[in-house]
Amino acid sequence: MAVQDRERPGGPYTADRPGRRRLALDFLRAKETEQPPPSPARFAERVGVAPATMSKAMHEWREDDSG
């Protein structure tokens, strides 16, 4: 279980908007700190969410960040 905790820095990702925001922020953090940076699809697979959820999370993050 310790490996899962390391893979999911923000904890379990829920299907609601706050959970998707946590997913987006954890992905952005991973892009900054990991070499080579993970792709959105690879990160989604690693943390156990659907690629569509990752895409939606990033879309919502961009909306929130720009507004």
RACORLIN-V626960 format. One record per residue. N is the residue number from 1. D_FIRST is the distance of its C-alpha to the first C-alpha in whole Angstrom. Layout:
# RACORLIN-V626960
<<N | D_FIRST> <N | D_FIRST>>
This chain:
# RACORLIN-V626960
<<1 | 0> <2 | 4> <3 | 5> <4 | 5> <5 | 7> <6 | 9> <7 | 10> <8 | 11> <9 | 13> <10 | 15> <11 | 12> <12 | 12> <13 | 16> <14 | 18> <15 | 21> <16 | 24> <17 | 25> <18 | 23> <19 | 20> <20 | 22> <21 | 23> <22 | 20> <23 | 19> <24 | 22> <25 | 22> <26 | 19> <27 | 20> <28 | 23> <29 | 22> <30 | 20> <31 | 23> <32 | 25> <33 | 23> <34 | 22> <35 | 24> <36 | 25> <37 | 24> <38 | 22> <39 | 24> <40 | 23> <41 | 23> <42 | 20> <43 | 18> <44 | 18> <45 | 17> <46 | 14> <47 | 13> <48 | 14> <49 | 17> <50 | 20> <51 | 23> <52 | 25> <53 | 23> <54 | 22> <55 | 26> <56 | 27> <57 | 25> <58 | 27> <59 | 30> <60 | 29> <61 | 28> <62 | 32> <63 | 34> <64 | 32> <65 | 33> <66 | 36> <67 | 38>>
